[in-house]
């Protein structure tokens, strides 16, 4: 029965009461925290940076910075509302609603928060709640068109649902197939130019043609769409709720996450990985549609291949394969626009029939969302779910589509508002109970395209070294031919952090082995060309026509070979200026090195022109020729090398070059507080062992000699029943670009197919040519290939198996895959490495930071503007295996974090020293009250979270946020508690200091309050000796300041206050002492080095200056707006309707100047007259303000 609607007034009154009750409920949970001006400034700074990230659509990063702002100032509703907006854009509607409610609790009049909450409710289909909030918004802001439109939309949908419910009693629902009728009778018009479906059914050729046709943004004929949908529906209707997938030996299956209507992404997947086939199986794991503009094309492509080969392409239902999501996110509208309402209903029936999950090889459970809100769920129970319906907002089916994992144990409320969040313990219990190895899910956007959580794709497994607590770990070290850059820092700091966690937190005995690659094609080219270049430069006394001609020829060759295809004509450098002028450059993806080449070419051209001018005007000097050499090095050195490389025969040239850059590398690592390896190996010192290693591979039948080189036989290895080639990245096994890069800069191998048996074969030993270092071997003079060095050296030190092997993600293929192959071929074993760790790239401006691209910031340059701790904190705040953008906002966040850590440790240390400097008073009362209990309870909870995070794939980001929570809670305790418990403070601060040492943020020897924030010279003995005297001085100063304040700031009182400030700001600073004046009039004494005090003071002043500048900007903005409004008020209300425009509309006015007749003489209607009067009165008020402003 439909209830009669109440009046608007009654509804609004009900809304107000309900909202007030909700506000009261949330408000009681918010503690009345005291927020300092300094914390407010830091919060505003974090918010400003978060807003910038939000504008760039980086919602996850923006949410993190809004969280930082909240940590500094938890009483500002704007921060919660802004974070709610970021959550909405990330589809975390439950979290958005929670934040909006908190903002409303803090400020019941903050209308944006009501709007955010309404949007969250609307997205979750909670339309009644959404209507209530939208009404609150519209009531306060009646001109908000967006809010009014959303309110009307919600009300309309509510009425539709009520009507459908009213007429659906005992109704038998009909299938869309009945409305379609006879599909065969649908006529395909002669004008249709797309692929035609054969009468025998879907073929491979039809599917390929369909992909190309839809890529051209053309629409498949509706007859063929219906045929595909009906066939797909028949397959899905007959499928079980959970499908068991068997992958035969020699075949592979690729699991793909959400494609969300991104048709070109789907095409890229097929292009990179191949089309679905018997050998190349796929499982698409839900969310095929919505968001993207080509959802119809995506789902048609998938269904066509499903019908073609049902056992080659599998699908799981996602949360976007539901009617509500299709309505909100656009798929319903897209289908109706491209086809019809009936077509959408048929899609809806198909989505209802798509299985909820798939099990691969009886061990891997693939679902879109996640696990359940209760324990004990079995696969049998899941298989019995009636899936042929909408999933609802609760229950097993809903949770399979909506749930997400969390790092902490147990379960919690979903950030999405639907489903649940489940911890590693829930995953482990479910897998054990159902005899599964792991769970694969999608449902979330991940930087790397995937994320391993719960220690293995949502399953928590124990790390098991081969020999008890001993962990044998080999990491790929640097190839030493240039400065170490921040991309290297990303790798080596990452593995240093993980190593420290394993050694210092989990107490493993890590045997850490690292190599130095000092024999490599890049080193040979760099050392040789640098040697020839420096010799030429040193022996050239001045500019000459001959020198300029040589450089000019080198420039011409450089431009034509690298930039020729972008020039007109392509065989000449004359088109360089036109190229620069028109700015038609290739994208970074098409040619990553283009900007590097262009920069080198333009610099060289300008230098050649300048050299010619110098030579014409005067006799040149050595400095003139040196200038030409330096500006043209990138184009001239390669030319010299090509011409004279055969003349370089001294091994010392290559050895000294590599040794120099190795020393520079370790200087940088020491500066970054990276522990040195336990064992260091150099390729140049292991050549005999490498030769023996290669001989054994040949003897085992997996390598062959060819023209003085030795190659690994990938084809024979892969065909062996006990081996597989390219275990880590099987999809890259035929990527010739990566294979060639792995062979090195000097390898021109096998262009004619004469030297290698197979394209994928790689060099174990390279024959050396003139100008290249060489060692004796059974196959002639040569040198080791790149990949073999690690296998031979790691094997010599660690034996035939290791626990961990690490390196950057770009080393996975071909380097690590080739290491695996050659080592398993050498030892005749099935598994050489138990665990691989691949660190994510560091990107700058969208590219991987790289020496070869010359787009790097060197470590030494980075340390000029940032501390080693700040750089490390930046890495700690991000997933170690994900891509990290190297940018100022990330560094600024790290600076704020470092300041918070160091200030906390210094302040707590000072408070503990102050408390312990006083004589104990035995009053008979303890000092362990509720504040202390609350702090310890939170501390223990966060300790547990940190432990769980570190157990979960070394999740330092979560651990650092928990440490920040500990710091924030302790700071609140210090502010709100008059008498603190020193033992509680010591326990908490000692743990934070220990974790900072564990993560390498502070030096190993540093204690509470030390590290980058306090000098090693301010050790405890100095503080113990000087502390009592400094505190006595501080106490005397406190009393002087109190007397001076009572005397007033004029005369003697003011002079005394200035002297007290001088003691604090100048004289004690020089003695490494800081005084913090507190509200109770008693200064806190802290021992800090002078530089840190001055740095902290400067940072505070800069933050204040930024806040002042922002305040001034807003004031000026408001002043401009006010001036514009006042300018409109210059017109008297009696004249506002008599301007040129008004005389075109009206013909008569009353005594006030309000129109009474239209231009045609017709009387003004009452409704229009009412609006005109309202505008007249508003202008009258504005005019009064304008006249008042003239008198000021």
C-alpha positions, 0 to 999 in steps of 0.5 A: 500500500502506498502511504499518502505523502506528508506536507513539505513542512512536516517532512522538513521538520522530521528531517531536522529532528532526525538530523539532530539526533544523528549529529548528537550520536556522532558528536559524543564520540569526538573528544574535545582535543586542544589544537595548537596554532602550529598544528593548525598551520600544518593541517592547512598545509596538508589540505592545500597539497591534498586539494592539488592532488584531488585536482589531478584526480589522484584521489587515494593520495589526496585522501592520505593527505586529508588524513594528515590534516585531520591528524594535526587538527581533528576538529576541522569539519572541512578536512573530513568533508574533503576526504569524504569527497575523495572517498566518493570518487574512489567509490568508498561510499561507506567511508565517505558517509562516516566522514560526512557524519563526523563533519556534521557532528563538528558543525551541524550547519556545514551544508557540504557535509550533508551533500557528501552524505547524500551522494554516498547514500544515493550511490548505495541505493539508500534513496530515503536517506539521500532524499533527507539529506538533499532536502536539507541542502536545498533548504539552505541553498535553494539555488543549488541546481545540482542538489535540486536535480539529484533530489528530484532524481532520487524522489522519482526513483523512489516513486518508481520503486514504490509503484513497481512494488505495488503492482508486482504482487503475484506477478510472474516476471517475463524474460526479455526473450519474449519481448524480442520475438523471432530473431531470425526475422530481423532484417540486416539492412543493405547499408550495414557495413560491419561483420556478418555472422555466418549461419553456422555460428560464431567463428574466430574470423567474425570475432577478430572482425568484430574487434576491429569494427568496434574499434572504429566506433561502429555499432554491431547490427542488433540482430547479431547482438541478440544472437550473441546474447542469447547464446551466451545466456544459454551457456551461463544459465547452464553453468554452476554458481562456482565453475571449476577450471582445469588448466592442462599442462603447457597451457596458461590462464590469464586472470584480468581484473576490472576493465570498466568499459575501457574498450581500448584497454581490453584491446591492449590486453589482447594485443600484449597477451594474445587472443583467447584460445585453447593454449591461451585461456582467460578469466575476466573477473567482473566489472566488465561495464560502467564508467567507460564510454564503450561498455557495450563494446567490451561486453560484446567482445567478451561474450563473443569469445565466450560463445566461440570457445566456452572453455577458453574464456571464463567470467565472474560477476562483479558488483557493476553487473547489477541493475543499480550500478548500471543505472548510476554509472551509465551502462543502462543509458548506454545500451538504451542509447545504442540499442533499446530498453529490451536489450538492456533487460536481456543484458541484466538477465545475463549478468544474473546468470554469470557465475559468482566465482571460479576455482582454478586447478582446485586451489585458487578461488577467483572472485570479484569482491572478497570473503564474508562477515561470518566464519565457517562459510564453505564452498558447498554453501557458496555453490548453493547460492541462488545467483539468478537475481540482484545481490541485495545489500547483505548476505553471501552473494553481496559479500562475494561482489563487494568485500575488500581485504584489510591488513589488520586481523579480524573484520571491520565495517566496509569503507564502501558501505556494502560488504565487509572488510576481512583480515589475513586471519579470515583469509587463512581460516577460509583457505584452510577450511576449503583446501585452497592455496589462495584467493584472487580478487579484483574490485580495486584499482592498484598502481601496479595492476595487482597487489599481493595482500595477506602474504600472497594474494589474500592468503597469509602464508608463513615465510619459511627459510630453508635453514631455520632462522638463517636467510640466504639473500642475494640482491642484484647490485649496481652496474657502475658506470655513472652517478647513482640516482633516486631510482637506485635509492628506491631499490636499495632503500626498499631492500634495506628496510625489508632487511632491517625488518627481518633482522631487527624486528623478526630476528632472522639471521640474514646473510645478505649478498650483493654483486657489483657488475663491473663488466658490462656493455654499458661500462665498456662503452662508457669507459672507452668513450669517456677515455677517448673523449677526455684524451681528445679534449686534453690534447686540443689546445684551442678551437680550429676549423678541423675540430669544428668540422669533426664535431659538426659531422658527429652532430649530423650523424647523431641527429639523423640516426636518432631523430631522423624519422621525425625530421623533414628531410629525414636524412639531414639535420637541417630540419632540427629547427623546424622540429623544435618550432612545430613541437610535434614530438612523439609521446613518452610511450612511443619514444622515451629517449626522444627528449634526451636526444633533442636536448643533446642535439639542440645544445650541440647545435648552439655550441657549434654556432658559438664556436664558429663565432668565436673563431671568426672574431678572435684567436681562441683559447683552451677554455673555448675548445673545452666549452665546445667539448663539454656542450657537445659530449653527448654527440661527439663522444659516441662518434669518437668511440665508433672511430677509435674504439679498436685502439683501447686495449688496456684493461686498466681503463675499464677497471679504473672507470668501474672502480671510481663509480663503485666508490661513489655508489657506496658513498651514496649508500652510506649517506642514505644509511643503507647497511653494507652487504655481508658479502660483496662480489665483483664480476671481474673477480669471478671470471674463472667460476663463471667459465666453470658454471657455463661449462656445466650448463653445456655438459647438461645439454642446455647451452651451445657454442657459436662463433666463440660465444656461448648461448643458452638454449631456451627452446630445449630447456622449455621442452624439458619435462622438469623445466619451464622457461620464463617462470616470472613473466611467461607473457614476455618470453617472446618480447624481442625488445626486452630480449635484445635489451638484455643482450646488451648495447654491444650485441648485434647478435643474430640479425641474420639468424646465424649465431643463435638457434632461437631468437630467445636464446641469450649469451652466457659468454660473449666473444670480445672484439677489438676495444673490448676487455677479454679473458681466456676461456675454452671458447676463445677470448671473451667476457661473461654475459650479463645474466650468468654473473649472478647465477655463478656468484650467488651459487659460489657463495650460497650454494644451489638454492637461496631463500630470497632474490631481489631487484627492481621490477624491470629485472624480472624479465629477462634478467631474473627469468634467465638467471632461474633458467641457467641456474636450474639447468646448471644444478638440474633442480626445479627451483633455484629461488624460493622467494623473489622480491621486486621493488616498484619503479620510481617515476618522474614525469610519468617515466621510469627514472633511468640512467639511459634516459638521463631523466634522473636526480642523483642521490647526492643532489637529492641529499642537498635539499632533503635529509636521508630520513625524509627520503626513506620516510617517503618510501616507507609511506608507500607500498614497496612493490608499487610505482612511486611518483618522485615529486615534491608533494611526496617529499613534503609529506615526508618532511612533515612526518619527519618533523612530527617524529623528531619533535615527538621524541625530543619533547617526550624526552624533555618531559621525562627528564623534567619529571625525573628531575623532581623529587618523588612525593609519596602522597599515597595516590598512584598516577595511573589513571584513565588517561594513562589506561587509554594511552596504553590501550591505544598503544597496544592496539597500534602495536598489534596493527604494526605487527600485522602490517609487517607480517603482511608483505612488509606493509610499512605504509600502514605501520607508519600511519599507526606510528603516527596515531601513537604520536598523535595520541601521546601528544594529546595526552601531554596537552590534556594531562597535568601530571604525566606518568614518565614510565608510560611515556618512556615505554611509548617513546622507546617503541617509536624510537626503536621502530625508527631505528628498525626502519633505518630512519634513525641511525642504529646507535641513536636513542630516544629523541636522536637521529636527524633531529638531534646531534650525537653530541647531545648524548645522555651524559651531557644532558645528565650533567648540564640538565639540572643547571639548565632547568634551574636557569629555566625556572629562574627565567619563568619567575622573571617572566611572570613578574615582568608580565604583572608589571606590564610590557612598558618600561622595566617589564618589557625590557625583562621580557625581551631579555628572557626572549634573548636567552631563549632565542639566542644564548641557549640556542648556541648551547644546543638548548631549546626552551618551549614556553608553555601555557602554564608559564613553565618552559620545557627544556630540550637538548637539541643541536643548534641547526635543528632548532634554527631549522624548526624555527624556519619551518614554523615561520615558513608555514606561518608565512604560507598561511598568512599569504593564503589568508591574504589571497582569500581576503583579496579575493573576497574584497574583489567579489565585494567590490564587484557586488558594490559596483552593481549597487551603483545603479539606484533601484529606481533606474534598474529597470529603465536601462537600455535593456529594460526599455526594450521590455517595458513601456510603463513604470510606477513611482518607484521605477518598477515596471507595470506594463510590457513593451506591447502595453500588456499589464505585468502579471502578478507573478512577474510583478512579485519577482520584479519587486523582489529584485527591486528590494535586493537592489535597494539594499545593495545600493544602500551598501554602495552609498555607505561605502562612499562615505568611508 
